[in-house]
Amino acid sequence: MKKTNEIWTIGSILKWTGQYFGEKGVENPRLDAEVLLSHILGMERIQLYVHFEQPLQQHELAEFRAAVKKRATRIPVAYITGCKEFMGLNFTVAPEVLIPRPDTEILVEASLERLNNIGQPHILDIGTGSGAIIISLLARLPAACGAAVDISDKALAVAGGNAAKHQVGDRLTLHRGDVYQPVAGQTYHAILSNPPYIPDSDIAGLAPEVRQEPLVALAGGQDGLSFYRRLIRDADEFLKPGGFIALEVGIHQACPVASLADALPQLKPEAVIKDYGGVERVVILRKSQEG
């Protein structure tokens, strides 16, 4: 894209960018090119092919060049566009929050299934980040209310903006603090979390894109289970009788996480749910009705 006087069509620039990203080691070069261009042009990706021969205006080309330059340095696409789809909703994202991933939809879907039969469910989301988990649930459960906890003021600002965008802000209370500390004395029908679960020693080997996400949302301690120990140890105190805690886990972590409840008489494993790739991705523990 060096010749400023050259006419670039949607088709030609997609072809060039896909090749360029491939040379730079980008995992999904063509897809990323399409996502960036569709964002800049305000089109759905399918429309790019309907308008394949459409030339780009100079301002569009300049904006696309800037985006391509960022992506070539392995900045995640979602941080460049400032948005990411999750559960059919468009969430604002920023470098201060973890980018929502399809695997986390398994956590939301499993929780929704268990909350549908509760009249006015109270839900707690710990480590909320962009708010994708709790906001997706509140959007589908109009009688529900929720609380979201995060240690980062910047993350809470992003979550608050997303709550307002999806019109659930009046049913969501945001708290700054560490794990359960800000909600002492409260109880919930469900506690949800996608906590940091990558062992500290594995952080350096992550893809360049992932390493640009907040370290506090990734690093899970020496064995990756530090936050699960805290979440499960104190869950009984914050769950209503019959309530549940649903946790996203990393590869090979489901059994170790579920076993953390072995010493807790009021909390029993209910389900381990696999993601779309067959990986055990969500652990659900249920509090007894007598608790």
C-alpha positions in Angstrom: 0.0 0.0 0.0 2.8 2.4 -0.8 1.5 4.0 -3.9 -0.8 6.8 -2.7 -2.1 7.4 -6.2 -3.1 3.8 -6.8 -6.8 2.9 -6.8 -7.5 0.2 -4.2 -10.8 -1.7 -4.4 -12.2 -3.7 -1.5 -11.2 -6.9 -3.2 -7.6 -5.8 -4.0 -6.9 -4.4 -0.6 -8.3 -7.5 1.2 -6.0 -9.7 -0.9 -3.0 -7.6 -0.2 -3.7 -7.3 3.5 -4.3 -11.0 3.9 -0.9 -11.8 2.4 0.8 -9.1 4.5 -0.7 -10.3 7.7 0.3 -13.9 6.8 3.9 -12.7 6.4 3.7 -11.1 9.8 2.5 -14.3 11.5 -1.1 -13.3 12.1 -3.1 -16.4 12.8 -6.2 -15.5 10.8 -4.9 -13.1 8.2 -7.9 -12.9 5.8 -10.5 -12.8 8.6 -8.7 -10.1 10.4 -8.4 -8.0 7.2 -12.1 -8.4 6.6 -13.1 -7.5 10.2 -10.9 -4.4 10.1 -12.2 -3.2 6.7 -15.8 -3.9 7.5 -15.5 -1.9 10.7 -14.0 1.1 8.9 -16.5 1.0 6.1 -19.5 0.4 8.4 -20.4 -2.8 6.5 -21.2 -6.4 7.4 -18.4 -8.7 6.3 -20.7 -10.3 3.7 -21.2 -6.9 2.1 -17.5 -6.6 1.4 -18.0 -9.3 -1.3 -21.1 -7.7 -2.6 -19.1 -4.5 -3.2 -15.8 -6.3 -4.1 -15.0 -3.8 -6.9 -15.8 -0.7 -4.9 -12.8 1.7 -4.7 -11.8 3.0 -1.3 -11.9 6.7 -0.6 -8.6 8.3 0.5 -9.9 8.8 4.1 -11.0 5.2 4.3 -7.7 4.0 2.9 -5.8 6.2 5.5 -7.8 4.8 8.3 -7.4 1.2 7.1 -3.6 1.7 6.7 -3.4 2.8 10.4 -5.4 -0.2 11.5 -3.3 -2.6 9.5 -0.1 -1.1 11.0 -1.4 -1.7 14.5 -2.5 -5.3 13.7 0.9 -6.1 12.2 2.4 -5.3 15.6 0.0 -8.0 17.0 -2.4 -5.6 18.7 -5.6 -7.6 18.9 -8.3 -6.8 16.4 -10.8 -6.0 19.2 -8.6 -3.4 20.7 -8.2 -1.7 17.3 -11.9 -1.7 16.5 -12.9 -1.1 20.2 -15.6 -3.7 20.1 -16.3 -7.4 20.3 -19.5 -9.5 19.8 -20.5 -11.8 22.6 -23.8 -13.7 23.0 -25.1 -11.7 20.1 -24.4 -8.4 21.7 -21.8 -5.8 20.8 -19.5 -5.0 23.7 -17.1 -2.1 23.9 -13.6 -3.3 24.8 -10.3 -1.6 25.6 -6.8 -2.7 26.6 -7.9 -2.5 30.3 -10.2 -5.5 29.9 -9.9 -9.1 28.7 -11.4 -9.6 25.2 -14.6 -11.7 25.5 -14.2 -15.1 23.9 -16.7 -17.7 22.5 -15.7 -20.2 25.1 -17.1 -18.0 27.8 -20.5 -18.2 26.1 -20.6 -21.7 27.5 -20.5 -20.3 31.0 -23.3 -17.8 30.2 -25.5 -20.4 28.5 -25.1 -22.9 31.4 -26.0 -20.2 33.9 -29.0 -19.0 31.9 -30.4 -22.5 31.8 -30.2 -22.7 35.6 -31.6 -19.2 36.3 -34.5 -19.3 33.9 -36.8 -20.9 36.5 -36.0 -18.4 39.3 -38.4 -15.5 39.5 -36.0 -12.7 40.4 -32.5 -14.0 40.3 -29.7 -12.2 42.0 -26.4 -12.7 40.2 -22.8 -11.9 41.2 -20.0 -11.6 38.5 -16.5 -11.6 39.9 -13.7 -10.1 37.8 -16.2 -8.7 35.4 -13.9 -6.9 33.0 -16.0 -5.6 30.1 -19.1 -6.9 31.9 -19.9 -9.3 29.1 -21.0 -12.2 31.3 -23.3 -10.4 33.7 -24.7 -8.0 31.1 -25.5 -10.8 28.7 -27.5 -12.6 31.5 -29.3 -9.4 32.5 -30.3 -8.7 28.9 -31.9 -12.2 28.8 -33.4 -12.2 32.3 -35.5 -9.0 32.6 -36.4 -9.7 36.2 -32.8 -10.3 37.3 -30.5 -8.0 39.1 -26.8 -8.2 39.4 -23.5 -7.1 41.0 -20.2 -7.0 39.3 -16.8 -6.8 41.0 -13.5 -5.9 39.5 -10.2 -4.7 41.0 -9.7 -2.2 38.2 -11.5 1.2 38.0 -10.8 1.3 34.3 -12.4 -2.1 33.8 -15.5 -1.0 35.8 -15.8 2.1 33.6 -15.9 -0.1 30.5 -18.4 -2.4 32.1 -20.6 0.6 33.1 -20.6 1.9 29.6 -21.6 -1.5 28.3 -24.4 -1.8 30.8 -25.8 1.5 29.7 -25.5 0.6 26.1 -27.5 -2.6 26.6 -30.0 -0.9 29.0 -29.3 -2.9 32.1 -27.5 -0.3 34.1 -30.4 0.2 36.4 -30.2 -3.5 37.4 -26.4 -3.8 37.8 -24.3 -2.5 40.7 -20.6 -2.2 40.1 -18.1 -2.7 42.9 -14.4 -2.0 43.0 -12.5 -4.5 45.1 -10.9 -7.9 45.5 -13.1 -11.0 45.0 -15.9 -11.0 47.6 -14.7 -8.1 49.7 -17.0 -5.4 48.2 -20.2 -7.5 48.6 -19.8 -8.7 52.2 -23.1 -9.7 53.8 -24.9 -10.2 50.4 -26.1 -13.6 49.0 -26.9 -14.6 45.5 -28.6 -17.3 43.5 -25.5 -17.5 41.3 -21.8 -16.5 41.4 -20.1 -16.5 38.1 -16.5 -15.9 37.2 -13.9 -16.3 34.4 -10.9 -15.8 36.7 -7.3 -15.6 35.8 -6.2 -19.2 35.2 -2.9 -19.3 33.3 0.0 -20.5 35.4 2.5 -17.7 35.9 5.3 -19.7 34.2 3.2 -20.0 31.0 2.6 -16.3 30.5 5.8 -15.7 28.6 4.8 -18.4 26.0 1.4 -16.9 25.2 0.6 -15.6 21.7 1.7 -11.9 21.3 -1.9 -10.8 21.1 -2.8 -12.5 24.4 0.2 -10.9 26.2 -1.2 -7.5 25.3 -4.3 -8.2 27.4 -4.3 -7.2 31.1 -1.9 -9.4 33.1 -4.1 -9.2 36.1 -6.8 -11.0 34.0 -4.5 -13.8 32.9 -2.1 -14.8 35.6 -3.5 -17.4 38.0 -0.6 -18.0 40.3 2.0 -20.8 40.3 -0.4 -23.5 39.3 -3.2 -21.4 37.8 -5.6 -22.2 40.6 -5.0 -19.4 43.0 -8.3 -17.5 42.3 -10.3 -20.7 42.2 -9.2 -21.6 45.8 -10.4 -18.2 47.0 -13.7 -18.2 45.0 -14.7 -21.8 46.1 -13.5 -21.5 49.7 -15.8 -18.6 50.5 -18.7 -19.3 48.0 -20.9 -20.9 50.7 -21.0 -17.6 52.5 -22.3 -15.7 49.5 -24.7 -18.2 48.0 -28.3 -18.6 48.8 -29.5 -22.1 49.7 -29.6 -24.1 46.5 -27.5 -21.5 44.7 -24.6 -22.3 42.4 -21.1 -21.1 41.4 -20.1 -21.4 37.8 -16.5 -21.1 36.8 -14.7 -21.0 33.5 -11.5 -23.1 33.6 -8.5 -23.7 31.5 -7.4 -27.0 29.8 -7.0 -29.9 32.2 -8.2 -27.7 35.2 -11.8 -29.0 35.5 -11.0 -31.9 37.8 -8.6 -30.0 40.1 -11.1 -27.1 40.3 -14.0 -29.3 41.1 -12.0 -31.2 43.8 -11.4 -27.9 45.6 -15.0 -28.4 47.0 -14.2 -31.8 48.5 -13.5 -30.3 51.9 -16.7 -28.1 51.8 -19.7 -30.1 53.0 -22.2 -27.5 51.7 -20.8 -27.3 48.2 -21.0 -30.2 45.7 -20.0 -30.6 42.0 -23.1 -30.5 39.8 -21.7 -30.5 36.2 -18.6 -30.1 34.1 -19.5 -28.7 30.7 -17.4 -29.0 27.5 -16.8 -26.1 25.1 -17.3 -26.3 21.3 -13.9 -28.0 20.9 -14.6 -30.7 23.4 -12.5 -29.2 26.2 -13.9 -29.2 29.7 -14.5 -25.5 30.1 -17.1 -24.8 32.9 -17.3 -26.2 36.4 -20.6 -25.8 38.3 -20.8 -26.4 42.1 -24.2 -26.3 43.9 -24.9 -25.3 47.5 -27.2 -27.6 49.4 -30.8 -26.4 50.0 -30.2 -26.8 53.7 -27.2 -24.5 53.7 
